[in-house]
């Protein structure tokens, strides 16, 4: 497994152990571990910014209301 694969797994599963280590001993983390935490933060921001699912019918109805 490559480092990129490991970072992806950590980013998706939000490795709480890694976050705990960041709180307890931040200078003990490797560059790869810090990168994984940053990727997780970016993923969380992205997921928070995506709009909720709206059906195509509802989207069309909203467009018609605007016109």
KACORCOR-V709191 format. One record per pair of residues at least 12 apart in sequence whose C-alpha atoms are under 10 Angstrom apart, sorted by the first residue. I is the first residue (numbers start at 1). J is the second residue. Records with the same first field share a line. If there is no record, write none. Layout:
I = J ; J
//
This chain:
3 = 32 ; 33 ; 36
4 = 32 ; 35 ; 36
6 = 32 ; 33 ; 36
7 = 32 ; 33 ; 34 ; 35 ; 36 ; 37 ; 38 ; 39 ; 40
8 = 36 ; 39 ; 40
9 = 36 ; 40
10 = 33 ; 35 ; 36 ; 37 ; 39 ; 40
11 = 35 ; 36 ; 37 ; 38 ; 39 ; 40 ; 41 ; 42 ; 43 ; 44
12 = 36 ; 39 ; 40 ; 43 ; 44
13 = 40
14 = 36 ; 37 ; 39 ; 40 ; 41 ; 43 ; 44
15 = 33 ; 36 ; 37 ; 40
16 = 37
18 = 33 ; 34 ; 36 ; 37
19 = 33 ; 34 ; 37
21 = 33
22 = 34 ; 37
//
